[in-house]
Amino acid sequence: MIDIHCHILCGLDDGPSDMNESLAMARIAVADGIHHIIATPHFTLDEAIDRRRVERSTNQLQDLLNEQEIPLKVYPGNEVRLESKDFIHHHFTHDPYAYLDSSQKYLLLEQPWRHYDRDTPEIVHWFAERGTQAILPHPERHSFFREQPELIVELIEAGMWTQITVDSLIGKNGTEVQQFAEWLVQNNMVHTLATDAHNVNRSPNLSDGYAAVRKLKGDQKVEEIQARIHRILFPE
């Protein structure tokens, strides 16, 4: 399995406390059946952890994984917050954020937590014009999407993909969030699934998420999601 959203790198954001915890997360991931992780530190106004830093940390972790014979491949990425149009445009050129793939065809583009950014459809189109697919992480956790699900419909119609978090589907983020995540699955508004793991307690648990999707929508939906995610790292 492939996890496209995971804070497994230590010393960068609110992820693992040290390298030992990063390695512990890696072992949990492998035991769960995950063998590819895209490391996605935050890229925000307060934490602009750019591509170069992510690449260095990813290489350091990969070296240790190889030394300890942990069969996990880690790739550099970012969880980019849409602080504003100007923020996205400025850092696109000056302090580049990391995409989810080396060809820069996929980007994790997070909403602000306090409000919905009305420029999002425009930004989605802007990325699409440059050959990049924007992916919306954990919409089920944002209150404005739960209160106005038509906003997600608008973004999907604009071309955006969604990424639901496993913990939401299995109830760890509360009943309201779980119900909305399930509603998104049942209404075919989920394009990808990821763990958004941060530590050994908020751990990589992708198999639980696929089990939940399978129960809600069947094997075909699981296969569709997995195939879509596979194309991010391994394009045909």
Secondary structure, DSSP 8 states (H G I E B T S, - for coil): -EEEEE---SSSSSS-SSHHHHHHHHHHHHHHT--EEEE--EESSS-B--HHHHHHHHHHHHHHHHHTT---EEEE--EEE---HHHHHHHHHSS----SSTTS-EEEEE--SSS--TTHHHHHHHHHHTT-EEEEE-GGG-HHHHH-THHHHHHHHHT-EEEEEHHHHTTTT-HHHHHHHHHHHHTT---EEE--B-SSSS---HHHHHHHHHHHH-HHHHHHHHHHHHHHHS--
